[in-house]
Amino acid sequence: MDETRKTKTSFSLELNTRNQIKRVALPDGSGDKLIVEGNLGRITDLVLVEDILLEVIGDSGKIRIDITRKDLERVLRANKVKVV
C-alpha cells in the first residue's frame, strides 16, 4: 500500500441530474470549507468493491469512498459510529 493511500481517503459524488444538487459552496479565503449537498434519493444498495471502495447507491446517484474493509471494521468495533 502506498503512503498516500495510508493517510488520505478520497471520494467522488455522482448525481444523475443537476436537479439533484441542493448546494455547492466554495467560500473565499484559505481554510474555508467546501460544501456539496445533494440528494441520492432512496438508498438502494451499499457495495464494498474489492474490499477497498465503498459505494452508497441511491435512486438519484451514488457516492464512492475509498475505504477498506479493515478500516470499516476497525471503526465499527471501536464504537466510533455516532448518531447525531
Secondary structure, 3 states (H helix, E strand, C coil): CCHHHHHCCCEEEEECCHHHEEEEECCCCCCCCCEEEECCCCEEEEEEECCCEEEEEECCEEEEECCCHHHHHHHHHCCCCCCC
